[in-house]
Structures are given as structure tokens and as C-alpha cells.
């Protein structure tokens, strides 16, 4: 999945990627492999001003989870990326 994300360059593709994970953001943040996928998606979105709304939604969804994420081995990686 990470390799696929690295090949995405069109705004429509980024939207599709975001839509595919939208309902699983919190789950991905805690997952051993999912957190890397989420970090890859966040990296992809941060470099594109037209996709900032997607990145903001991810951050907004994760914000209430920060106390739990910082105490989780996988979650802390996601928090470090957001910071």
C-alpha cells in the first residue's frame, strides 16, 4: 500500500486514497502496518495545497486520540508526524 501511495500524483487519486481510509483513520494510527500507511498518506497530502482539507480532517480525527496515541508504540509515530 505504501508503494502505491508513493506513485500517486493527481489530485483525483489523492482524493480517492483519502476516501478509502476516511472511516479507518483512528484504526490505522494504532495498527503496526497501518500507521506507516497513514503517515505516507499524510506526507503525500501535506505537499499539495489543494488537498489540505483532507490532511486537516485526518488531524482533526486524530486530535482527541492524542493522549492514547502518545502511549501507544504505533500511535506515537503518527503523533510525531503531525507535530
The first five atom37 places (N, CA, C, CB, O) and aatype in JSON, in Angstrom:
{
  "aatype": [20, 20, 20, 20, 20, 20, 20, 20, 20, 20, 20, 20, 20, 20, 20, 20, 20, 20, 20, 20, 20, 20, 20, 20, 20, 20, 20, 20, 20, 20, 20, 20, 20, 20, 20, 20, 20, 20, 20, 20, 20, 20, 20, 20, 20, 20, 20, 20, 20, 20, 20, 20, 20, 20, 20, 20, 20, 20, 20, 20, 20, 20, 20, 20, 20, 20, 20, 20, 20, 20, 20, 20, 20, 20, 20, 20, 20, 20, 20, 20, 20, 20, 20],
  "atom_mask": [
    [1, 1, 1, 1, 1],
    [1, 1, 1, 1, 1],
    [1, 1, 1, 1, 1],
    [1, 1, 1, 1, 1],
    [1, 1, 1, 1, 1],
    [1, 1, 1, 1, 1],
    [1, 1, 1, 1, 1],
    [1, 1, 1, 1, 1],
    [1, 1, 1, 1, 1],
    [1, 1, 1, 1, 1],
    [1, 1, 1, 1, 1],
    [1, 1, 1, 1, 1],
    [1, 1, 1, 1, 1],
    [1, 1, 1, 1, 1],
    [1, 1, 1, 1, 1],
    [1, 1, 1, 1, 1],
    [1, 1, 1, 1, 1],
    [1, 1, 1, 1, 1],
    [1, 1, 1, 1, 1],
    [1, 1, 1, 1, 1],
    [1, 1, 1, 1, 1],
    [1, 1, 1, 1, 1],
    [1, 1, 1, 1, 1],
    [1, 1, 1, 1, 1],
    [1, 1, 1, 1, 1],
    [1, 1, 1, 1, 1],
    [1, 1, 1, 1, 1],
    [1, 1, 1, 1, 1],
    [1, 1, 1, 1, 1],
    [1, 1, 1, 1, 1],
    [1, 1, 1, 1, 1],
    [1, 1, 1, 1, 1],
    [1, 1, 1, 1, 1],
    [1, 1, 1, 1, 1],
    [1, 1, 1, 1, 1],
    [1, 1, 1, 1, 1],
    [1, 1, 1, 1, 1],
    [1, 1, 1, 1, 1],
    [1, 1, 1, 1, 1],
    [1, 1, 1, 1, 1],
    [1, 1, 1, 1, 1],
    [1, 1, 1, 1, 1],
    [1, 1, 1, 1, 1],
    [1, 1, 1, 1, 1],
    [1, 1, 1, 1, 1],
    [1, 1, 1, 1, 1],
    [1, 1, 1, 1, 1],
    [1, 1, 1, 1, 1],
    [1, 1, 1, 1, 1],
    [1, 1, 1, 1, 1],
    [1, 1, 1, 1, 1],
    [1, 1, 1, 1, 1],
    [1, 1, 1, 1, 1],
    [1, 1, 1, 1, 1],
    [1, 1, 1, 1, 1],
    [1, 1, 1, 1, 1],
    [1, 1, 1, 1, 1],
    [1, 1, 1, 1, 1],
    [1, 1, 1, 1, 1],
    [1, 1, 1, 1, 1],
    [1, 1, 1, 1, 1],
    [1, 1, 1, 1, 1],
    [1, 1, 1, 1, 1],
    [1, 1, 1, 1, 1],
    [1, 1, 1, 1, 1],
    [1, 1, 1, 1, 1],
    [1, 1, 1, 1, 1],
    [1, 1, 1, 1, 1],
    [1, 1, 1, 1, 1],
    [1, 1, 1, 1, 1],
    [1, 1, 1, 1, 1],
    [1, 1, 1, 1, 1],
    [1, 1, 1, 1, 1],
    [1, 1, 1, 1, 1],
    [1, 1, 1, 1, 1],
    [1, 1, 1, 1, 1],
    [1, 1, 1, 1, 1],
    [1, 1, 1, 1, 1],
    [1, 1, 1, 1, 1],
    [1, 1, 1, 1, 1],
    [1, 1, 1, 1, 1],
    [1, 1, 1, 1, 1],
    [1, 1, 1, 1, 1]
  ],
  "atom_positions": [
    [[0.83, -1.2, 0.0], [0.0, 0.0, 0.0], [0.87, 1.26, 0.0], [-0.94, 0.0, 1.22], [0.58, 2.22, -0.71]],
    [[1.94, 1.24, 0.8], [2.82, 2.41, 0.85], [3.43, 2.7, -0.51], [3.93, 2.19, 1.88], [3.52, 3.87, -0.9]],
    [[3.83, 1.69, -1.24], [4.43, 1.88, -2.57], [3.4, 2.47, -3.53], [4.97, 0.53, -3.13], [3.74, 3.32, -4.36]],
    [[2.17, 2.03, -3.42], [1.11, 2.58, -4.25], [0.92, 4.07, -3.95], [-0.21, 1.82, -4.02], [0.78, 4.88, -4.87]],
    [[0.92, 4.42, -2.69], [0.74, 5.81, -2.28], [1.86, 6.69, -2.84], [0.7, 5.92, -0.75], [1.62, 7.83, -3.24]],
    [[3.07, 6.15, -2.87], [4.21, 6.91, -3.38], [4.08, 7.24, -4.87], [5.48, 6.15, -3.14], [4.73, 8.18, -5.35]],
    [[3.27, 6.49, -5.59], [3.12, 6.74, -7.03], [1.98, 7.71, -7.35], [2.87, 5.43, -7.75], [1.83, 8.13, -8.5]],
    [[1.19, 8.06, -6.37], [0.04, 8.95, -6.57], [0.53, 10.37, -6.8], [-0.92, 8.88, -5.35], [1.36, 10.88, -6.04]],
    [[0.01, 11.02, -7.83], [0.41, 12.4, -8.08], [-0.76, 13.3, -8.47], [1.45, 12.44, -9.17], [-0.65, 14.52, -8.35]],
    [[-1.86, 12.75, -8.93], [-3.01, 13.55, -9.34], [-3.94, 13.82, -8.16], [-3.78, 12.83, -10.46], [-4.09, 12.99, -7.26]],
    [[-4.54, 14.99, -8.17], [-5.45, 15.36, -7.08], [-6.59, 14.36, -6.93], [-6.01, 16.76, -7.31], [-6.97, 14.02, -5.81]],
    [[-7.14, 13.89, -8.04], [-8.24, 12.94, -8.0], [-7.8, 11.62, -7.34], [-8.77, 12.67, -9.42], [-8.58, 11.0, -6.62]],
    [[-6.58, 11.21, -7.58], [-6.04, 9.98, -6.96], [-5.88, 10.19, -5.46], [-4.67, 9.6, -7.59], [-6.18, 9.29, -4.67]],
    [[-5.42, 11.36, -5.07], [-5.26, 11.66, -3.64], [-6.61, 11.65, -2.94], [-4.57, 13.03, -3.44], [-6.75, 11.16, -1.82]],
    [[-7.6, 12.2, -3.61], [-8.96, 12.2, -3.06], [-9.45, 10.77, -2.87], [-9.93, 12.99, -3.98], [-10.04, 10.44, -1.84]],
    [[-9.21, 9.94, -3.85], [-9.63, 8.54, -3.78], [-8.94, 7.8, -2.63], [-9.34, 7.83, -5.12], [-9.57, 7.04, -1.9]],
    [[-7.65, 8.04, -2.48], [-6.89, 7.43, -1.37], [-7.49, 7.88, -0.04], [-5.38, 7.81, -1.44], [-7.73, 7.07, 0.85]],
    [[-7.72, 9.19, 0.09], [-8.29, 9.71, 1.33], [-9.66, 9.09, 1.61], [-8.41, 11.23, 1.27], [-9.93, 8.65, 2.73]],
    [[-10.51, 9.05, 0.6], [-11.85, 8.48, 0.77], [-11.77, 7.01, 1.21], [-12.65, 8.59, -0.53], [-12.61, 6.55, 1.97]],
    [[-10.77, 6.3, 0.74], [-10.66, 4.87, 1.07], [-10.25, 4.64, 2.53], [-9.66, 4.2, 0.16], [-10.54, 3.57, 3.07]],
    [[-9.6, 5.61, 3.16], [-9.17, 5.42, 4.56], [-9.97, 6.26, 5.54], [-7.71, 5.76, 4.7], [-9.81, 6.11, 6.76]],
    [[-10.82, 7.11, 5.03], [-11.55, 8.09, 5.85], [-12.2, 7.49, 7.09], [-12.61, 8.76, 5.01], [-12.13, 8.08, 8.17]],
    [[-12.8, 6.34, 6.96], [-13.5, 5.72, 8.09], [-12.6, 4.9, 9.0], [-14.61, 4.86, 7.58], [-13.06, 4.37, 10.01]],
    [[-11.34, 4.79, 8.65], [-10.42, 3.94, 9.42], [-9.2, 4.69, 9.93], [-9.97, 2.78, 8.57], [-8.2, 4.06, 10.29]],
    [[-9.25, 5.99, 9.97], [-8.09, 6.8, 10.36], [-7.57, 6.4, 11.74], [-8.44, 8.29, 10.35], [-6.38, 6.14, 11.91]],
    [[-8.47, 6.35, 12.7], [-8.03, 6.02, 14.07], [-7.48, 4.6, 14.15], [-9.21, 6.18, 15.06], [-6.47, 4.36, 14.82]],
    [[-8.11, 3.68, 13.49], [-7.65, 2.29, 13.48], [-6.26, 2.18, 12.87], [-8.63, 1.39, 12.71], [-5.4, 1.5, 13.4]],
    [[-6.05, 2.85, 11.75], [-4.74, 2.83, 11.1], [-3.65, 3.4, 12.01], [-4.79, 3.62, 9.8], [-2.52, 2.91, 12.0]],
    [[-3.98, 4.42, 12.79], [-2.99, 5.07, 13.65], [-2.43, 4.11, 14.7], [-3.61, 6.26, 14.35], [-1.27, 4.25, 15.11]],
    [[-3.21, 3.14, 15.13], [-2.78, 2.19, 16.15], [-2.22, 0.9, 15.58], [-3.93, 1.87, 17.06], [-1.63, 0.1, 16.32]],
    [[-2.39, 0.68, 14.32], [-2.0, -0.59, 13.7], [-0.52, -0.59, 13.34], [-2.84, -0.85, 12.44], [0.04, 0.42, 12.92]],
    [[0.12, -1.77, 13.51], [1.56, -1.9, 13.27], [1.95, -1.53, 11.84], [2.01, -3.32, 13.56], [3.0, -0.92, 11.63]],
    [[1.15, -1.88, 10.88], [1.45, -1.52, 9.49], [0.62, -0.33, 9.03], [1.19, -2.72, 8.58], [1.05, 0.45, 8.19]],
    [[-0.56, -0.21, 9.59], [-1.46, 0.88, 9.21], [-0.91, 2.25, 9.53], [-2.78, 0.7, 9.89], [-1.19, 3.21, 8.81]],
    [[-0.13, 2.37, 10.61], [0.4, 3.69, 10.95], [1.37, 4.18, 9.88], [1.09, 3.65, 12.31], [1.45, 5.38, 9.62]],
    [[2.1, 3.26, 9.26], [3.01, 3.65, 8.17], [2.23, 4.1, 6.94], [3.94, 2.48, 7.8], [2.62, 5.03, 6.25]],
    [[1.13, 3.43, 6.68], [0.26, 3.82, 5.57], [-0.31, 5.22, 5.83], [-0.89, 2.79, 5.36], [-0.3, 6.07, 4.95]],
    [[-0.79, 5.44, 7.04], [-1.36, 6.73, 7.4], [-0.3, 7.83, 7.3], [-1.95, 6.69, 8.82], [-0.58, 8.91, 6.8]],
    [[0.9, 7.56, 7.77], [1.99, 8.54, 7.69], [2.32, 8.84, 6.22], [3.25, 8.03, 8.43], [2.56, 9.99, 5.86]],
    [[2.33, 7.82, 5.39], [2.6, 8.02, 3.96], [1.53, 8.9, 3.32], [2.68, 6.67, 3.23], [1.84, 9.77, 2.51]],
    [[0.29, 8.67, 3.69], [-0.81, 9.47, 3.15], [-0.7, 10.91, 3.63], [-2.17, 8.87, 3.55], [-0.91, 11.84, 2.85]],
    [[-0.38, 11.1, 4.89], [-0.23, 12.45, 5.42], [0.91, 13.19, 4.73], [0.01, 12.41, 6.94], [0.8, 14.38, 4.43]],
    [[1.99, 12.49, 4.47], [3.13, 13.08, 3.76], [2.72, 13.48, 2.35], [4.31, 12.1, 3.72], [3.08, 14.56, 1.87]],
    [[1.99, 12.62, 1.69], [1.51, 12.89, 0.34], [0.62, 14.14, 0.32], [0.75, 11.68, -0.21], [0.75, 14.98, -0.57]],
    [[-0.28, 14.24, 1.28], [-1.24, 15.33, 1.31], [-0.63, 16.66, 1.72], [-2.37, 14.99, 2.24], [-1.06, 17.72, 1.26]],
    [[0.38, 16.62, 2.57], [0.95, 17.88, 3.07], [1.67, 18.67, 1.99], [1.9, 17.6, 4.21], [1.84, 19.88, 2.1]],
    [[2.09, 17.99, 0.95], [2.82, 18.65, -0.13], [1.91, 19.25, -1.2], [3.76, 17.68, -0.76], [2.4, 19.8, -2.18]],
    [[0.61, 19.14, -1.02], [-0.34, 19.61, -2.03], [-1.38, 20.52, -1.38], [-1.03, 18.41, -2.74], [-2.25, 20.05, -0.65]],
    [[-1.27, 21.79, -1.65], [-2.18, 22.78, -1.06], [-3.64, 22.47, -1.36], [-1.84, 24.17, -1.56], [-4.52, 22.73, -0.53]],
    [[-3.91, 21.92, -2.54], [-5.29, 21.63, -2.92], [-5.89, 20.47, -2.1], [-5.36, 21.3, -4.39], [-7.1, 20.26, -2.13]],
    [[-5.04, 19.74, -1.39], [-5.5, 18.6, -0.58], [-5.41, 18.89, 0.91], [-4.69, 17.35, -0.91], [-5.54, 17.97, 1.73]],
    [[-5.2, 20.13, 1.28], [-5.03, 20.46, 2.7], [-6.27, 20.12, 3.53], [-4.7, 21.94, 2.85], [-6.14, 19.82, 4.72]],
    [[-7.44, 20.16, 2.94], [-8.67, 19.83, 3.68], [-8.65, 18.37, 4.11], [-9.92, 20.1, 2.82], [-9.13, 18.04, 5.2]],
    [[-8.09, 17.48, 3.29], [-8.0, 16.06, 3.64], [-7.04, 15.88, 4.82], [-7.54, 15.22, 2.43], [-7.34, 15.15, 5.76]],
    [[-5.9, 16.55, 4.75], [-4.93, 16.46, 5.84], [-5.52, 17.03, 7.12], [-3.63, 17.19, 5.47], [-5.34, 16.46, 8.2]],
    [[-6.21, 18.14, 7.02], [-6.84, 18.74, 8.2], [-7.87, 17.8, 8.82], [-7.5, 20.06, 7.84], [-7.98, 17.71, 10.04]],
    [[-8.62, 17.11, 7.99], [-9.61, 16.17, 8.52], [-8.93, 15.02, 9.26], [-10.5, 15.62, 7.4], [-9.41, 14.59, 10.31]],
    [[-7.83, 14.52, 8.72], [-7.09, 13.46, 9.41], [-6.62, 13.96, 10.77], [-5.88, 13.0, 8.56], [-6.79, 13.27, 11.78]],
    [[-6.06, 15.14, 10.81], [-5.56, 15.7, 12.07], [-6.7, 15.92, 13.05], [-4.82, 17.03, 11.82], [-6.57, 15.61, 14.24]],
    [[-7.82, 16.45, 12.57], [-8.98, 16.67, 13.44], [-9.5, 15.36, 14.02], [-10.09, 17.37, 12.67], [-9.92, 15.31, 15.18]],
    [[-9.47, 14.31, 13.23], [-9.94, 13.0, 13.71], [-8.98, 12.41, 14.74], [-10.11, 12.02, 12.53], [-9.4, 11.71, 15.66]],
    [[-7.69, 12.69, 14.58], [-6.69, 12.14, 15.5], [-6.52, 12.96, 16.77], [-5.35, 12.03, 14.79], [-6.1, 12.43, 17.79]],
    [[-6.85, 14.24, 16.72], [-6.62, 15.13, 17.86], [-7.18, 14.61, 19.18], [-7.21, 16.47, 17.57], [-6.47, 14.63, 20.18]],
    [[-8.43, 14.14, 19.23], [-8.96, 13.63, 20.5], [-8.24, 12.36, 20.98], [-10.45, 13.35, 20.36], [-8.31, 12.0, 22.15]],
    [[-7.56, 11.69, 20.06], [-6.86, 10.45, 20.39], [-5.43, 10.66, 20.89], [-6.83, 9.56, 19.18], [-4.78, 9.71, 21.3]],
    [[-4.94, 11.9, 20.86], [-3.54, 12.15, 21.19], [-3.13, 11.57, 22.54], [-3.28, 13.64, 21.19], [-2.06, 10.95, 22.62]],
    [[-3.91, 11.73, 23.62], [-3.47, 11.13, 24.89], [-3.25, 9.61, 24.79], [-4.5, 11.43, 25.97], [-2.33, 9.08, 25.42]],
    [[-4.07, 8.93, 24.03], [-3.9, 7.49, 23.86], [-2.79, 7.17, 22.87], [-5.21, 6.87, 23.39], [-2.03, 6.22, 23.07]],
    [[-2.7, 7.95, 21.81], [-1.69, 7.7, 20.78], [-0.27, 7.84, 21.32], [-1.89, 8.65, 19.61], [0.62, 7.08, 20.94]],
    [[-0.05, 8.82, 22.2], [1.31, 9.03, 22.7], [1.77, 7.91, 23.63], [1.4, 10.35, 23.44], [2.96, 7.76, 23.89]],
    [[0.83, 7.13, 24.11], [1.18, 5.98, 24.96], [1.16, 4.66, 24.2], [0.22, 5.91, 26.12], [1.26, 3.59, 24.81]],
    [[1.04, 4.74, 22.9], [0.99, 3.55, 22.06], [2.23, 3.53, 21.15], [-0.33, 3.52, 21.21], [2.58, 4.56, 20.57]],
    [[2.88, 2.37, 21.04], [4.11, 2.28, 20.25], [3.89, 2.69, 18.8], [4.64, 0.86, 20.3], [4.77, 3.31, 18.2]],
    [[2.77, 2.36, 18.24], [2.49, 2.72, 16.84], [1.93, 4.13, 16.75], [1.5, 1.71, 16.21], [2.29, 4.9, 15.85]],
    [[1.08, 4.47, 17.67], [0.43, 5.77, 17.66], [1.38, 6.93, 17.8], [-0.58, 5.83, 18.74], [1.18, 7.99, 17.21]],
    [[2.44, 6.74, 18.59], [3.4, 7.83, 18.8], [4.09, 8.22, 17.49], [4.44, 7.43, 19.83], [4.46, 9.37, 17.32]],
    [[4.25, 7.28, 16.59], [4.86, 7.58, 15.28], [3.97, 8.54, 14.5], [5.09, 6.29, 14.47], [4.47, 9.45, 13.83]],
    [[2.67, 8.33, 14.57], [1.72, 9.2, 13.87], [1.73, 10.59, 14.52], [0.28, 8.59, 13.9], [1.72, 11.6, 13.82]],
    [[1.74, 10.64, 15.84], [1.76, 11.92, 16.55], [3.02, 12.7, 16.17], [1.7, 11.71, 18.08], [2.95, 13.9, 15.91]],
    [[4.15, 12.01, 16.13], [5.4, 12.69, 15.76], [5.32, 13.26, 14.35], [6.59, 11.71, 15.86], [5.88, 14.33, 14.09]],
    [[4.64, 12.6, 13.46], [4.49, 13.1, 12.09], [3.6, 14.34, 12.06], [3.9, 12.02, 11.18], [3.87, 15.27, 11.3]],
    [[2.56, 14.37, 12.87], [1.66, 15.51, 12.9], [2.36, 16.73, 13.48], [0.4, 15.17, 13.73], [2.15, 17.86, 13.04]],
    [[3.19, 16.49, 14.46], [3.92, 17.6, 15.09], [4.97, 18.07, 14.13], [4.57, 17.19, 16.46], [5.72, 19.0, 14.43]]
  ]
}
